[in-house]
Amino acid sequence: MYNIFCLAIRMFYFFCCLYLLFKEFKQNLLACTYYLRLILIFAPKFYHQTKNIKMKVTVVGAGAVGATVADNIARKELCHELVLLDIKEGLAEGKAMDMMQMSSVLGFDTKITGSTNDYSKTAGSDVVVITSGIPRKPGMSREDLIGTNAGIVKGVAENILQHSPDAIFVIISNPMDTMTYLTLKATGLPKNRVIGMGGALDSSRFKFYLSKALNCSQNDLNAVVIGGHGDTTMIPLTRLATLNSNPVSNLLDAETLKKVAADTMVGGATLTGLIGTSAWYAPGSSALSVVESILRDEKKVITSCVLLEGEYGQSDICLGVPVVIGKNGWEKIIDYKLNEEEQASFNKSAEAVRGMNEVLNTLAV
Ligand SMILES: NC(=O)c1ccc[n+]([C@@H]2O[C@H](COP(=O)([O-])OP(=O)(O)OC[C@H]3O[C@@H](n4cnc5c(N)ncnc54)[C@H](O)[C@@H]3O)[C@@H](O)[C@H]2O)c1
């Protein structure tokens, strides 16, 4: 309500300035520039408010990753309304209330509510992020989670769809490639509305290890990881990685590059070993980058897990490839023109993920 009131005031102010600008135009050039300046000051805020005023996001799973995504979304005011849902009594309500108590401190206006398994509260969501399920413990692979998480993710996706038929789904729960495939099949949604998040995180870990080897800023690097989101299925594309357009292969020897790629691939397992459970800060902010690109229609290229229909030589599988992400979900797959060796790794990765997808047939989901 407060947001709508502010928006109305801003609109009124904006159009008054516009009116005065045209009225004065012929008579007083100085006043005219003054009004123009006022418009320019307020236009960005007005644009921002208008764009996100009615957006609603639901995050399912109020655990470590879910709460971090929600926190990031609220801080950036990417939507007007944010619902956190969890099966554990009171958890989502408690975390939502805790986050709302940062609102005046941090100055954001997103309204966050929590719900214990009441899907009616999620109705009309534009974007739904699914993080529900168990995380891995030290020594476990992401694939070990399939038996528990498949049933959870399928049930959640079906419940969400009943109340938000137009939502774009962002899947985080592991094993993410198979959970994305499962969501697509279980919901029958158009392919562009189901996006698995894994490549954004793996690419950020790739940049982290590259920056350590190069002693450079992560922000000067361009580096992506494609393929499956698993310790043995992800493919850090070292050949295409650059530091300010300079290929990193010009700067690091082959041995070091190989170590960077190997560290990247077990980046998640390294953290699980240290923390005792799955990481959440980088996963949460990587998920944010996908949600932000959708809600702001940024058209960013983010490696994400999407349905392939012949692209990269694979079909009937969800796997990580660079895609353009905007208001329609994933909008286009970018062809990186893999060399023979990279394509062979991609095919091997697809084979492993396909094997995992087949496990779904043996589960009662
Ligand atoms: N894709 C990625 O890059 C990535 C990165 C990190 C973690 N993950 C995965 O994300 C998932 C969540 O990780 P986490 O660390 O937040 O775990 P967590 O245990 O902290 O949180 C999971 C939450 O899901 C809830 N939940 C379980 N079943 C539910 C259901 N049916 N409905 C609603 N909520 C339900 C639990 O109560 C719990 O609060 C795990 O599967 C983990 O492996 C993926």
The ligand as an SDF file (V2000), in Angstrom:
LIG
                    3D

 44 48  0  0  0  0  0  0  0  0999 V2000
   22.0530  -25.9670   -7.3720 N   0  0  0  0  0  0  0  0  0  0  0  0
   23.0140  -25.5060   -6.5850 C   0  0  0  0  0  0  0  0  0  0  0  0
   23.9430  -24.8560   -7.0310 O   0  0  0  0  0  0  0  0  0  0  0  0
   22.9480  -25.8020   -5.1120 C   0  0  0  0  0  0  0  0  0  0  0  0
   23.8460  -25.1800   -4.2150 C   0  0  0  0  0  0  0  0  0  0  0  0
   23.7220  -25.4400   -2.8530 C   0  0  0  0  0  0  0  0  0  0  0  0
   22.7370  -26.2990   -2.3970 C   0  0  0  0  0  0  0  0  0  0  0  0
   21.9170  -26.8940   -3.2980 N   0  0  0  0  0  0  0  0  0  0  0  0
   20.8500  -27.8110   -2.8690 C   0  0  0  0  0  0  0  0  0  0  0  0
   19.7650  -27.0240   -2.3820 O   0  0  0  0  0  0  0  0  0  0  0  0
   19.0050  -27.7980   -1.4490 C   0  0  0  0  0  0  0  0  0  0  0  0
   18.8130  -27.0130   -0.1720 C   0  0  0  0  0  0  0  0  0  0  0  0
   20.0360  -26.8440    0.4930 O   0  0  0  0  0  0  0  0  0  0  0  0
   20.0790  -26.1260    1.9230 P   0  0  0  0  0  0  0  0  0  0  0  0
   21.4880  -26.0460    2.3190 O   0  0  0  0  0  0  0  0  0  0  0  0
   19.2500  -24.8820    1.9000 O   0  0  0  0  0  0  0  0  0  0  0  0
   19.3230  -27.2100    2.8220 O   0  0  0  0  0  0  0  0  0  0  0  0
   18.5310  -26.9490    4.2000 P   0  0  0  0  0  0  0  0  0  0  0  0
   18.3690  -28.2610    4.8470 O   0  0  0  0  0  0  0  0  0  0  0  0
   19.1820  -25.8530    4.9510 O   0  0  0  0  0  0  0  0  0  0  0  0
   17.1090  -26.4240    3.6910 O   0  0  0  0  0  0  0  0  0  0  0  0
   16.1990  -27.2180    3.0080 C   0  0  0  0  0  0  0  0  0  0  0  0
   14.8200  -26.8440    3.4880 C   0  0  0  0  0  0  0  0  0  0  0  0
   13.8530  -27.5590    2.7000 O   0  0  0  0  0  0  0  0  0  0  0  0
   12.7570  -27.8030    3.5540 C   0  0  0  0  0  0  0  0  0  0  0  0
   11.8860  -28.8170    2.9860 N   0  0  0  0  0  0  0  0  0  0  0  0
   12.0610  -30.1600    2.9530 C   0  0  0  0  0  0  0  0  0  0  0  0
   11.0080  -30.7450    2.3510 N   0  0  0  0  0  0  0  0  0  0  0  0
   10.1460  -29.7700    2.0180 C   0  0  0  0  0  0  0  0  0  0  0  0
    8.8860  -29.7430    1.3630 C   0  0  0  0  0  0  0  0  0  0  0  0
    8.2680  -30.8540    0.9470 N   0  0  0  0  0  0  0  0  0  0  0  0
    8.2770  -28.5550    1.1960 N   0  0  0  0  0  0  0  0  0  0  0  0
    8.8720  -27.4190    1.6010 C   0  0  0  0  0  0  0  0  0  0  0  0
   10.0540  -27.3750    2.2260 N   0  0  0  0  0  0  0  0  0  0  0  0
   10.6950  -28.5410    2.4280 C   0  0  0  0  0  0  0  0  0  0  0  0
   13.4030  -28.2240    4.8710 C   0  0  0  0  0  0  0  0  0  0  0  0
   12.5060  -28.1540    5.9660 O   0  0  0  0  0  0  0  0  0  0  0  0
   14.5570  -27.2600    4.9460 C   0  0  0  0  0  0  0  0  0  0  0  0
   14.2300  -26.1050    5.7130 O   0  0  0  0  0  0  0  0  0  0  0  0
   19.7800  -29.1110   -1.2720 C   0  0  0  0  0  0  0  0  0  0  0  0
   19.2370  -30.1190   -2.0710 O   0  0  0  0  0  0  0  0  0  0  0  0
   21.1790  -28.7480   -1.7400 C   0  0  0  0  0  0  0  0  0  0  0  0
   21.8890  -29.8740   -2.1650 O   0  0  0  0  0  0  0  0  0  0  0  0
   22.0110  -26.6650   -4.6320 C   0  0  0  0  0  0  0  0  0  0  0  0
  1  2  1  0
  2  3  2  0
  2  4  1  0
  4  5  1  0
  4 44  2  0
  5  6  2  0
  6  7  1  0
  7  8  2  0
  8  9  1  0
  8 44  1  0
  9 10  1  0
  9 42  1  0
 10 11  1  0
 11 12  1  0
 11 40  1  0
 12 13  1  0
 13 14  1  0
 14 15  2  0
 14 16  1  0
 14 17  1  0
 17 18  1  0
 18 19  2  0
 18 20  1  0
 18 21  1  0
 21 22  1  0
 22 23  1  0
 23 24  1  0
 23 38  1  0
 24 25  1  0
 25 26  1  0
 25 36  1  0
 26 27  1  0
 26 35  1  0
 27 28  2  0
 28 29  1  0
 29 30  1  0
 29 35  2  0
 30 31  1  0
 30 32  2  0
 32 33  1  0
 33 34  2  0
 34 35  1  0
 36 37  1  0
 36 38  1  0
 38 39  1  0
 40 41  1  0
 40 42  1  0
 42 43  1  0
M  CHG  2   8   1  16  -1
M  END
$$$$
